[in-house]
């Protein structure tokens, strides 16, 4: 037993010794982003390598707010990301449930089409999507245009389909014998069992919405409807680039994502693991 415990300790030390440098390499750009956010605009081009933060972070934040109303843009991003995540998780769960548990004509074809959409680059669909939403429906510069068009997520549908396929069918058959309705089976039995997978999917979708830049840039032209990434993009001008403001805004955008991941990493890992084991 002592030999086994010693061997486990040695492996643990070796593993941490290997992963610690990799963690430092991954964290170093984030640290430098924070350091640059505390410097004036010209600080990023200083000839020496500066590894310690300065005292200009709040000045950069005030300049950023004055130039872009960044707090308002972040509020819009938060609302859009939360609503989008909730609706997309619900819709992908419903689609995944139907594809996993119901037999209907053309089911294999639908799954094949969904798989095919994963291979399409976003640039192929964004122009037709923009024409349909902005010209045909007249929804430019609206909340609907920001949230609804990206709701379909083929990866999320397949993710939830895999989660529901792994559940024992006898459980749902027993509920039907007891007279439980289909929507109750879905809401009260299937969804609670798929909670780890839904948590992992929610984190992925929230991150995708939070970082989305191209679609909000195209569909909204009013300053009052800008999301935070688009607001940061306006700091890059033809004659002036506010590097301090960009770095400060990047820190403010990155911090919530890191906090969410740290708080929910147990659910994220559990959901990914549940989807990978069958």
Phi, psi and omega in degrees: 000320179295321179295319179294319179295321179294319178296320178296320179296319180296317178296321180295317179296318179296319180296315179294324177296329178281320185280333182299312177298323178295322178295321179295318179298321180289323184278340185300313178299324178294319178296317180293327175299317178294319179298314180294332179290345179262004182251161173291176186302323182277354184295331181293340181257016179296142185294330180271165177267115182253122184249355182248143182290154176261205186240016187258017184297312182293327176296318178295323178295318179295319177295320179297316179295321180293325183278327191228356190051057188294328179297317176296320178295321178293324177298317177297317179297320180295313180297313181298315182295318182292312181296316179299315182297313181298312181293319183292320177297318179296313182293317179293328176293318179296316179294318178296322177296316180296319182286335182272327192243349182245141176256124180211161181295132180085010182299314180296324178295320178297316179298320178296320178295317179297318176298322180294326180293337178295327183281347181282128174292150184298330181295339180287324186260346189289325180290310174301324179295319179296316180298317181294315184285314186279315185272309186285317182265344180064039185254014179298148179062037177231161176295324180299318181294328179286324191260314193288310186304321180278006187299321181292125180227103184296324179295321178295322178298313180293325178298312181288326177300318178296320180295316180288330179292333181282346181281144181293127180294335180298329180297316180286326177296320178297321178294321179294321178298325179283357177091014178286135182286161185297317182292331176287323176299317181293312186282322189260344181243305186291311183296316176300324178291332181266016185301316178299318179294320179295323178295316178297317179295321180297319179296317180296315182291320178298317179296319180297317179291320182297323183266359184295125183242315190293312183295312176299328178294321182284318192273346182236129177244353180273135179301329182287351180247013181287138170277170186297315177300321178293321178299320177296323180297333180289347179283350178266101181256181181287326184244348183214137175235121181274083183294322178297317177294321179296316180293320178296317177295322178296322176296317180292332177280327184281324185302313180299323180294318178296320180295316180298317181294319180297319181288328186247015184295329178298316179291323180296313180295319179296320180292318178296318179294321180294325179284342183265350183247129178224000000 
